[in-house]
Amino acid sequence: MKNSRRIYDWSGFNQENKVLQGSIQSASLRSAKIDLLAKGIKIQTIQRRHKPIFSLTPAVKQEDILFISRQLAVMTTVGIPLSNALGSIAKGSGKKSVVYLLTSIRSEIEAGMNLSAALELHSSHFDRLYIGMIGIGEESGTLDTVMDRIATHMEKSRHLKDKIKSALFYPALVMGVAVLIITLLLIIVIPEFEKLFSGFGERLPAMTRYVILSSQMMREHGFLLIVSLLPVSFFIAFFYHRSDSFQKRMDLFLLHVPVCGKLHQKSVIARIASTLSIMSGAGVPLTYALETVSQATGSRIYTDALLEIKREISNGKTLASSMESSGLFPAMILQMVSTGEESGELEVMLQKIAEFHEQEIDVSIHSMGQLIEPILIIVLGVIVGAIVIAMYLPVFQSGSVFH
């Protein structure tokens, strides 16, 4: 079983007495040694890799993987051998983590592994979809084309994420400033008014009482509230990754959130369509492509739907009719997929679906940014204004306040 296989780090010599080091995935230490000896490696050291609890090594980030992918795509296109290409990219990188990663992969390739097998030893950096695509490129002899498609796909995904972050930055900043201002008013300003009102002989207006009560609660329990948010967030994240039912409920809730839900759905569909288009163009069977893509949707709802679509296709149904059964794809997409299947241009249609949804996301993000900013400013003004009015209501209602 795949889950029982372990990773062993080794060093040794090849038949030309060249010093090599790398990693190998095997069921046991003995079988790892047998595999290395079969490849002509004279083993010097070999030990099982244990995942450290804490690591001081700088992490390999997504932009690093994108950089590696684009460089590999360029170099394999012009015919540079993989081992040389990996060495050149490592020399051109200034990050120790990237150099270590590429050096390990290069050693594994020089020891006789193919690229997909070497990447699988580093699955914390390369997901199943990435490794599967590389394997398909190697089997079909189109690794350069596949690498270029992977790099282009990653660039589009990163561009989309950057747009979303950019659109949400200013609203998040305004919201942060609003929370800070309201907190300072409740903790610093309101207590001064509370002292002033303590000598009043008449009952304070309800609005003023509510604001003072909010100030008292913030001063007495605000720290506890903030601290309690940390374990709550931890448990939500923990159960999201451990509980399938909880994950499905959260993903379903996200899909039904006004505005954001539609944006999330468009993003997931664009990712599915783009990835399926790439795999279809590489000649991957549709059932295998659906299973692979299902692991990279970012939504458990769509992951389960794609696996069910795969099962229905295996039973003889078309992709369009299977997608329709899920109830998660708009009618326009179903029509385009059906047209692509009938005309034999499914790859082209899937790519058009991805491009259309990427444009829709751009428009939605721009519109959402323009809408959220004034709404947040108005809400901030209303809240601060309400606090100010609540504090001066006693003054307005009583002409004998300062007598």
C-alpha positions in Angstrom: 0.0 0.0 0.0 1.1 3.5 -0.8 0.6 4.8 2.8 2.9 2.1 4.2 5.8 3.1 2.1 8.6 5.1 3.8 11.2 7.5 2.6 14.9 6.7 3.1 17.8 9.2 2.6 20.9 7.7 1.3 24.4 8.5 0.0 26.8 6.4 -2.1 28.6 5.9 -5.3 27.5 4.9 -8.8 29.4 2.6 -11.2 31.7 5.5 -12.2 32.5 6.1 -8.5 30.7 9.5 -8.6 29.4 10.6 -5.2 25.6 10.7 -5.1 22.9 11.2 -2.5 19.2 11.2 -2.6 16.0 9.6 -1.3 14.1 6.5 -2.1 10.6 5.4 -1.3 10.2 1.8 -0.1 8.3 -0.5 2.2 11.3 -1.3 4.4 15.0 -0.6 4.8 15.9 -4.0 3.3 13.8 -3.4 0.1 15.3 0.1 -0.2 18.8 -1.3 -0.2 17.9 -4.0 -2.7 16.4 -1.3 -5.0 19.5 0.9 -4.8 21.8 -2.0 -5.4 19.7 -3.0 -8.5 20.4 0.5 -9.8 24.1 0.1 -9.4 24.5 2.2 -6.3 27.1 1.3 -3.8 25.5 2.4 -0.5 27.5 4.3 2.0 24.8 5.5 4.4 21.1 5.0 4.4 18.5 5.9 7.1 14.8 6.4 7.3 13.6 10.0 7.1 11.6 11.2 10.1 9.4 14.2 9.8 10.7 16.8 12.3 8.3 18.4 14.8 10.0 21.7 14.3 12.1 22.7 11.3 14.6 25.6 11.1 15.0 25.2 7.3 13.3 28.0 5.3 10.1 26.7 3.7 9.8 26.2 -0.1 6.9 28.5 -1.0 4.4 28.3 -3.9 6.2 31.0 -5.8 9.4 28.9 -5.6 7.6 25.9 -7.1 6.3 28.2 -9.9 9.8 29.5 -10.5 11.2 25.9 -10.7 8.3 24.8 -13.0 8.7 27.7 -15.5 12.5 27.3 -15.6 12.2 23.5 -16.2 9.6 24.2 -18.9 12.0 26.5 -20.7 15.0 24.2 -20.4 13.2 21.0 -21.3 11.7 22.7 -24.4 15.2 23.5 -25.7 16.4 20.0 -25.0 18.5 20.4 -21.9 18.8 17.1 -19.9 16.8 17.1 -16.6 19.8 16.6 -14.4 21.6 19.6 -16.0 18.5 21.7 -15.9 18.0 21.0 -12.2 21.6 21.9 -11.5 21.4 25.2 -13.4 18.2 26.2 -11.6 19.7 25.4 -8.2 22.7 27.6 -9.0 20.4 30.4 -10.1 18.4 30.3 -6.9 19.5 32.2 -3.8 17.4 30.2 -1.4 18.9 27.3 0.6 15.6 25.5 0.8 15.2 25.5 -3.0 18.8 24.5 -3.6 18.4 21.5 -1.2 15.2 20.5 -2.8 16.6 20.6 -6.4 19.8 18.9 -5.3 17.9 16.0 -3.8 15.7 15.6 -6.9 18.7 15.7 -9.1 20.5 13.1 -7.1 17.4 10.8 -7.3 17.3 11.2 -11.1 21.0 10.5 -11.4 20.4 7.4 -9.3 17.9 6.1 -11.9 14.6 7.5 -10.9 12.3 9.3 -13.3 11.1 12.8 -12.5 7.6 11.9 -11.3 9.0 9.3 -8.8 11.6 11.8 -7.5 8.9 14.4 -7.0 6.7 11.9 -5.1 9.4 11.7 -2.5 8.8 15.5 -2.0 5.0 15.4 -2.0 4.9 18.1 0.7 6.0 20.5 -2.1 4.4 18.9 -5.2 0.7 17.9 -5.0 -0.8 14.8 -6.6 -2.0 16.6 -9.7 1.5 18.0 -10.4 3.2 14.6 -10.0 0.5 12.9 -12.0 0.9 15.4 -14.9 4.7 15.0 -14.9 4.2 11.2 -15.0 1.9 11.5 -18.0 4.4 13.7 -19.8 7.2 11.2 -19.2 5.1 8.3 -20.4 3.9 10.1 -23.6 7.3 11.7 -24.4 5.8 15.2 -24.1 7.4 16.3 -20.8 8.4 19.7 -22.3 4.8 20.4 -23.4 3.3 19.2 -20.1 5.8 21.3 -18.1 4.9 24.4 -20.1 1.2 23.8 -19.5 1.8 23.2 -15.7 3.8 26.4 -15.4 1.1 28.4 -17.4 -1.6 26.9 -15.2 0.3 27.8 -12.0 0.9 31.4 -13.3 -2.8 31.9 -14.0 -3.7 30.5 -10.5 -1.2 32.8 -8.8 -2.4 35.8 -10.9 -6.0 35.1 -9.8 -5.0 34.8 -6.1 -3.0 38.1 -6.3 -6.1 39.8 -7.7 -8.3 38.5 -4.9 -5.8 39.6 -2.3 -5.4 43.0 -3.9 -9.1 43.5 -4.1 -9.6 42.5 -0.4 -6.6 44.4 1.0 -8.3 47.9 1.2 -11.6 46.7 2.7 -9.7 44.6 5.2 -7.6 47.7 6.1 -10.7 49.8 6.6 -12.3 47.1 8.7 -9.2 46.8 10.9 -9.1 50.6 11.4 -12.8 50.6 12.2 -12.4 47.9 14.8 -9.4 49.7 16.4 -11.3 53.1 16.5 -14.4 51.5 18.1 -12.3 49.6 20.6 -10.4 52.7 21.7 -13.6 54.6 22.0 -15.1 51.9 24.2 -12.0 51.4 26.4 -10.6 55.0 26.7 -13.3 57.6 25.8 -16.5 56.0 27.1 -15.2 55.5 30.7 -14.6 59.3 31.0 -18.2 60.0 30.0 -19.3 57.2 32.5 -17.6 59.1 35.3 -19.3 62.3 34.2 -22.7 60.7 34.1 -22.3 58.9 37.5 -23.5 62.1 39.3 -26.6 62.4 37.3 -29.8 62.3 39.3 -31.9 61.1 36.5 -32.0 57.9 34.5 -29.8 57.8 31.4 -31.3 57.2 28.0 -31.4 53.6 26.9 -29.0 54.2 24.0 -26.4 55.7 26.4 -26.8 52.8 28.9 -26.2 50.2 26.1 -23.0 52.0 25.0 -21.7 52.2 28.6 -22.6 48.5 29.2 -20.7 47.6 26.0 -17.7 49.6 27.3 -17.8 47.8 30.6 -18.0 44.4 29.0 -15.1 45.3 26.7 -12.9 46.4 29.6 -13.8 43.4 31.8 -14.0 40.6 29.3 -12.4 41.9 26.1 -9.1 40.2 26.6 -10.7 36.9 27.5 -12.9 37.2 24.3 -9.8 37.8 22.1 -7.8 35.0 23.7 -10.8 32.6 23.4 -10.9 33.2 19.7 -7.5 31.4 19.3 -8.5 28.0 20.5 -11.9 28.3 18.8 -10.1 29.0 15.5 -7.7 26.1 16.1 -10.6 23.6 16.8 -12.5 24.8 13.7 -9.4 24.3 11.6 -8.7 20.9 13.3 -12.2 19.5 12.7 -12.2 20.9 9.2 -9.2 18.8 8.2 -10.2 15.7 10.3 -14.0 15.5 9.9 -15.4 14.8 6.5 -18.9 15.7 7.5 -17.8 19.0 9.1 -15.7 19.8 6.1 -18.7 19.3 3.8 -21.0 21.5 5.9 -18.4 24.3 5.9 -17.9 24.0 2.2 -21.6 23.9 1.5 -22.1 27.0 3.8 -19.3 28.8 1.9 -21.0 28.1 -1.5 -24.2 29.8 -0.2 -22.7 32.9 1.3 -24.0 35.9 -0.7 -21.6 37.3 -3.3 -18.5 35.3 -1.9 -20.3 32.0 -2.5 -20.7 32.7 -6.2 -17.1 33.9 -6.5 -15.9 30.8 -4.8 -17.9 28.6 -7.1 -16.6 30.3 -10.2 -13.0 29.9 -8.9 -13.5 26.2 -8.3 -15.1 25.6 -11.7 -12.3 27.6 -13.4 -9.7 25.4 -11.7 -11.5 22.2 -12.6 -12.0 23.2 -16.3 -8.5 24.5 -16.7 -6.9 21.4 -15.2 -9.2 19.0 -17.1 -8.3 20.8 -20.3 -4.6 20.4 -19.7 -4.9 16.7 -18.9 -7.3 16.1 -21.8 -4.7 17.8 -24.1 -2.0 15.5 -22.8 -4.1 12.4 -23.8 -5.1 11.4 -20.2 -8.2 9.2 -20.0 -11.1 11.2 -18.7 -11.8 8.9 -15.7 -8.2 9.2 -14.5 -8.2 13.0 -15.1 -11.4 13.4 -13.0 -9.9 11.4 -10.1 -6.7 13.4 -10.2 -8.5 16.8 -10.5 -10.9 15.9 -7.7 -7.9 16.2 -5.2 -7.2 19.8 -6.3 -10.6 21.5 -6.3 -10.3 23.3 -2.9 -13.9 22.2 -2.1 -15.0 18.9 -0.6 -18.4 19.3 -2.2 -16.9 19.4 -5.7 -14.3 16.7 -4.8 -17.1 14.2 -4.0 -19.1 15.4 -7.1 -16.1 14.7 -9.4 -15.6 11.2 -8.0 -19.3 10.5 -8.6 -19.0 11.9 -12.1 -16.1 9.6 -12.7 -18.2 6.6 -11.5 -21.1 7.5 -13.8 -18.7 7.9 -16.8 -17.3 4.5 -16.1 -20.8 3.2 -16.3 -21.3 4.7 -19.8 -22.7 8.2 -19.2 -21.4 11.3 -20.9 -19.4 14.0 -19.0 -22.2 16.6 -19.6 -25.0 14.4 -18.3 -22.9 13.3 -15.3 -22.1 16.9 -14.5 -25.8 17.8 -14.8 -26.7 15.0 -12.3 -24.5 16.7 -9.6 -26.5 19.9 -9.8 -23.3 22.0 -9.2 -22.6 23.2 -12.7 -24.5 26.0 -14.5 -26.5 25.3 -17.6 -24.2 27.2 -19.8 -21.2 25.0 -18.8 -23.2 21.9 -19.4 -24.1 23.0 -22.9 -20.5 23.9 -23.7 -19.2 20.5 -22.4 -21.9 18.7 -24.4 -20.9 20.6 -27.5 -17.2 19.8 -26.9 -18.0 16.1 -26.5 -20.1 15.9 -29.7 -17.6 17.8 -31.8 -14.5 16.1 -30.3 -13.2 19.5 -29.1 -13.7 18.9 -25.4 -10.2 20.2 -24.5 -10.9 23.5 -26.3 -14.3 23.9 -24.7 -13.0 23.3 -21.2 -10.3 25.9 -21.8 -13.0 28.4 -23.0 -15.0 27.6 -19.8 -11.9 28.3 -17.7 -11.1 31.6 -19.5 -14.7 32.7 -19.3 -14.9 32.1 -15.5 -11.5 33.8 -15.0 -12.9 36.9 -16.7 -16.1 36.6 -14.6 -14.0 36.4 -11.5 -12.0 39.5 -12.5 -15.3 41.5 -13.0 -16.8 40.2 -9.8 -13.6 41.1 -7.8 -13.5 44.6 -9.2 -17.3 45.2 -8.6 -17.0 43.7 -5.1 -14.1 45.9 -4.2 -16.0 49.0 -5.4 -19.1 48.0 -3.4 -17.4 47.0 -0.2 -15.3 50.1 0.4 -18.1 52.7 0.6 -20.3 50.2 2.6 -17.5 49.8 5.2 -16.9 53.5 5.4 -20.7 54.2 5.9 -21.0 51.4 8.5 -17.9 52.9 10.4 -19.5 56.4 10.3 -22.8 55.1 11.5 -21.3 53.2 14.5 -19.0 56.0 15.6 -21.8 58.5 15.1 -24.2 56.4 17.2 -21.6 56.2 20.0 -21.1 60.0 19.9 -24.8 60.7 19.9 -25.4 58.2 22.8 -22.8 60.1 24.9 -24.4 63.5 24.3 -28.0 62.5 24.6 -28.1 63.1 28.4 -26.7 66.6 27.7 -29.4 67.3 25.1 -32.2 65.9 27.2 -31.4 67.6 30.5 -30.7 71.4 30.8 -29.6 71.0 34.4 -26.7 68.5 33.8 -23.9 70.9 35.0 -25.8 72.6 37.9 
